[in-house]
Amino acid sequence: MYKMWTLDEFDIIFEDEIARNVNREIWEIAEVEDAPEPTGKPFAVVVELDDALLECNPYAIELWDGETLVGKTGVLHDKPYTPVIAWEEAPELELDGFTRGNSLIVCIRDEERNILAYFDGGEHYQLGISEGGYDFVSLTGEDHYVGEGGEFEMGEGYPQPFNPSITVPFTIPRAGEVKMSVFDLLGREVFSSQVFYSAGKHKANFDASTSIRTLSSGIFFVRLEYAGQQRIQRAMLLK
């Protein structure tokens, strides 16, 4: 059995009569917005979703290397599984991608970009090194569902007071998106970012010099949001 993935149309010429008569099927991978740019160095990950996840109307499958999106495609609802291409980094072309040997993270989203499921392969699923040339991952809604609930911790931001930047440590129990927002005393948002993180300890950073408006010394509120929860703390900017 052979599996081939391509971005372009191509012709297959069979010189043997038996080869011409074998069963073959061509699957068209669904394109979606925000997919990473191909680097020319692909690694395929075949993702199978159970019935529970399919009933949640999954829209897209994303492949991540840490905080870097390295592959994304639409879910094939009429097939038993969906092949997704992860793209290896190409520094010579200034294109981001995965680093060979890093852990594979799979994220399933619905059409509103909500996370339905995730899979963190850890040391057992490493990008680009499978002997078969591709990996196979089976996800179930029961084992990997990410919804409201679950604890996460927000550490004390430092330095205090800060100028111009403050670092806020946090820990999340499962891979997911964390949104960082900063507000002034009048409740006006001066900064916002949203990043996908793997499970574990991380740090978020706010640099007042990059704010959408010029900031003066004073009290600000830093808010982190994750899986339907939020944590807030005060921070003082002192110029």
TAJOBEL-V479555 format. One line per field, one symbol per residue. ss: DSSP state (a for helix, b for strand, c for the rest). A space follows every 50 residues. Layout:
ss = ???
//
This chain:
ss = ccccccccccccccccaaaacccccccccccccccccccccbbbbbbbbc aaaacccccbbbbbbccbbbbbbbcccccccbbbbbbbcbaaacbccbcc ccbcbbbbbcccccbbbbbbcaaacbcccccccbbbbbbcaaaabccccc cbbbcccbcccbccbbbbbbbbcccbbbbbbbbcccccbbbbbbbbbccb bbbbbbbaaacccccccbbbbbbbbbccbbbbbbbbbcc
//
